[in-house]
Amino acid sequence: MLTTKAISVLLCGALLAGCTGASNEQPAASRSFRIVGYVTAAAVLDVIDFSRLTHVNYAFLLPKKSGELKTFGSPTQLRRVVEIAHASNVKVLISVGGWGWDDEFETLAAAADRRARFVSAVVDFVAEYQLDGADIDWEYPDAGASSEHFVALMRELRAALPSGSLLTTAVVSDATHADGIDPVIFEIVDFVNVMAYDGGPANHSPLSLAEQALTSWNAKGLRKDQRVLGVPFYARPGDISYRKLFESDPATADGDRVFYFSEEQNYNGPATLRAKVALAKEEASGVMIWELSQDALGDDSLLKVIWEASQ
């Protein structure tokens, strides 16, 4: 359940939203509460309101075991994301890795020459596309040598990136299952995206999981100003986008469960997202969204819900 303080924040936010005209609303990019949205090559950029974000993570740039990078598949899309986002004072990071690339990270990070090759390639990529930094999605280093290599990689990347560049990472929801994340990482990165979803097919991202996730990372030493709460724009078990669910049945907006082709799907509806924003305002520094192409359109957008609740 929400704490009393979180409920108060939520109620106050709702009252303020009701009394504030759109012309007086402060753009998300100018506020301290982070709204981080992942964008992929599948996104239709014209339907995303970038002014409701503070950061965009473009996914994914893929590493090789040699430390080199695979050929990037969507340069035109990324350049347009940078153009649109920067016009709204939104920072853009390249996300490197993602699910299924552990072996590549394990190998490249284990040797100084391969780390150096990787770091140089990422720094060059950031410069080429006029990016604001890099988001390293190694999911996930193990305890021991793997953890040490992750620290070395991140230290070297931080040192090589231009002054003022952002460096972030993504972590599993439960810090007690993240022995490979040495707390020294928190001294290197700007903030950490806590992936508080995929908790199970029947209830993959309830409010209780978000509360437990932030509590566990607080206990591990991750400061409030570095914690960013991840929220899903998709359902389990079917991996169905919120947009498809809503287009199939507008009642999707009324809760967290709906039947889609005779199978119950669970997701985060507007009410749960408002509660998670209230929680994040109390226990974190923002929210992260996987991912924006899954959002409903126009006034039915979940990003709109998050943006309004964050004010």
N, C-alpha and C positions, 0 to 999 in steps of 0.2 A: 504493500500500500504506500501511497505518497505520505511523506511526513507532513506535519501541520504547516511547517514553513513552506514546503513546496506547494501545498494546496493554496496557501495565501498568495504566493507568487503567481500561480495560475489564475486565481480570481482577479487579482489586481491587474494582470496583463489583459484579461478579457474586458475589464472595465475601461482600461485605457484605450484598448483597440476600438471600443464602441464609441468613445468620445473624441477620437482623433481622425480628422479628415485625411484623405490620401495625400493631399497637397502638403501636409505638414509632417508626413512620416519620414523618419530618418533612414536613408539607404543602409542596407545591411552592411555594405562594404566599409562604411565609416564607423561602425560600432565594434565594441570589443567582443561581443558574442559571435563566435565563429559559426558559419554555415558552410560546410565543406561538401561539395557535390562531385562525385565521380562521373566522368563523361567518357563514353567509349565511341568507337567508330560508328556504332549503330545509331547514335543520337541524331535526331533532326534538330539542328541548332535553333532554327527559327521559332520553335515552340517553347524554348527554355527561357525563362526570365532571369537572365544573369544578374540583374540588379538586386535580386533577392539572395545572392550568394556573397560570401567573402573570399572563398577559395574554390578553385576547380582543380581536381586531380584527373589528369588525362590518362586513361588506362588502355593498353599497357605498352611499355617499351620492354623488350625481352632480352635477357642476358644469355650469353653462351658460357660454357665451362671455361673457355679460354680467357674470359674477361672481356671479350669483344661483345658487341651488341648485334642482335639479329636485325636484318633490314626492316626499317620502320614502315608499316603498311599504310599509314594515313597522314602523310605530311600536309596535304591541302586542308584536311579537316582540322588538324591541330593548329595550323596557322590562322584559320578562321576563328577557332575558339579563342586564341590569344587576342586577336583583333577585337572580338566582341566583348570578351571579359575585361580587357584592359580599358575599353571605352567606359565601362561601369566601375572602374577602380577595383576590379576583382583580380586577385593574384592567381596565376596558373602554374601548377607543378606537374612534372611528368612522373607518373607512377611506374616504377620499374619492378617487374617480376609478376607477382600475383600467384594464385593457387596453381600448384603443379610445377613450380620452378625451383623447388628446394634443392634438387640435385645440382642444378647449375650454380646456385649460390654457394652450396657447400663446397664445390670444387674450386670455383673462382676465388672465394674468400680465404682458402686455406694456404695460398702462396702469395708472397709479397709481389712478385712480378705480375701475377694475374689480377690481384687487387689494383695495382697501379694502372694496368691497362683498362680495367673497368672504370675506375675513377676518372681517368682522362677522357674516356669515351662519354661518360655521363656529363661531365663538365662541358665538353664540346657540344653535346646535344642541347644542353640548357642555353648555351650562348647562341647556337644556330637558330633556335626557335624563339629567342627572346623571352625565356621562361623566368619565373621567380624562384625556382628551386626544384628539388626532387623529393619524391615520396618513395621510400624503399619498402616494398611489400615482399619481404622474405617470410614465407608462411610455412614453417617457423624454424628458427635455429634451435638446436637441442642444447642441453646442458653440457658443460665441458668445453672441448676444443671448438665446437661449432659456435658456442656463445662467445668465446674469446675472439674468434675470427670475425664474427658480426661486429663486435666492438671495434676491432681494428679497421674494418671496412668503413664503418660509419665515421670514425675519427679522421681517417684519411680523406673521405669524401667531404666532410665538414671543412677541413683545412684547405682543400682545393677549390671549393666553390667560392665565387666572388663574395666579398663582404656584403652583408645584408640579404644574402640568399636564404631561403627557407630549406630546412631539412626535416622531414617527418618520417614516421613509420606507422605501420598498422599491426595490431596485436590481437590475440585471441581474447574472448570476452572474460575468461576466468584467469586471473593472474596466478592462482595457485597451480595452474596447469601450464605455466609459462616459465619453466626453470631456465630456458635458454635466453631469456631476456634479463641480462645483468642490469641492475638499476643505474649503473654508470651511463647507460644509454640515455637516461633522462637528462644528463648533463650535456649531451651532445646535440639532441634534437630540439626543435622548437615546440612541437606538440606531438601527441600520440593519438591515433584513431583507434578506438576500442570497438572491435567488431562484435557488438552485442546482438548477434542474430545467428541463425542456423543452430538454435538450441535443441531442435528435434522436429520431426515431421508434423507432430500434432499441435505444437505450440512454440514456434521457433523464435519469437522475439517479444515475449510479454514484458510488461513494465517491471515485474519482479526480476527478470534477467538483467535489465538495465541497472536496477538498483544494486544487485549483487556484483555486477561487473565493476561499477565505479567504486564500490566499497573495497573490492579485492585489490584494485590497482592503487587505491589510496594506501592500503596496508603495505603494498610493495614499495611505496615511496614516490609514486607519481603525483606530482603536485596538481592541485585543482586547476591552475591556469594552463596546464599542459594536457589535461584530460579532455578528449572530444568523444562524445557518445555516438556510436554508430547506430543508424536506424535503417531498416529495409524498406524499399519500395516494391517488394515482390512477396509472393506467398509461398508457403510450403504446405504440402509436400510437392506440389506440381511445378514450382519455380515459375509461377505465372505472374506477370507484371500487374501492378495495381491498375494500370490503364485498361488492360484486357478485362480484368474482373469488373471494373466500374462500367465499361461499355456493355458488358454482358448483363449486368444487373446493378442499377444505380443504388440499390439497398446496400451495396458494398460500403458506402460512405457512412452507414449507420452503426457499424461495429467492427469486429476483427475476424469474423468468420462468415463465409458465404459458400454456397455450392456452385461449382463450376463444372459443367458436364458430369453431374451426378457425384462429384467427389468434393468433400468439404476442404476448403483451403483456409489457412490462417495467415494473417498479415497484420499490419498496423494501420488502422483506420484513423481518421482525423482526431477523434477524442483521445486515443492512446498517444498519438504524436504530440498533441498539446500537453498531455501529462509528462511525456518524456522531455519536452522542451523545458517545462517547469522544473523537472528534476535536474536537467543539465545546467540550468541557471543557478541552482543551489549547489550542485556537486561537481560541476565541470566547467569548461569554458566554451562549449558549443556542441553542435551535432554534426555528424558526417552522414552522408546519404549514399547508399549503394542501390541503384544508380539512376541518374536523372532521365534516361530514355524510357524508364518504366513508369513515369509519372502520368497521371491523368492530365487533361488539357484544360486551359482557361481557369474559370472559377472553381473547378473541381480539383485543381492541382494540390498535391500534398506539400510541395515546396511552398506554395502560398500559405498553407496552414502553418507550417514551421516558421516562416518569415513573420507572419502576423503574431504568432504566439511569442516570438523572441523579443518583441518590442517592449 
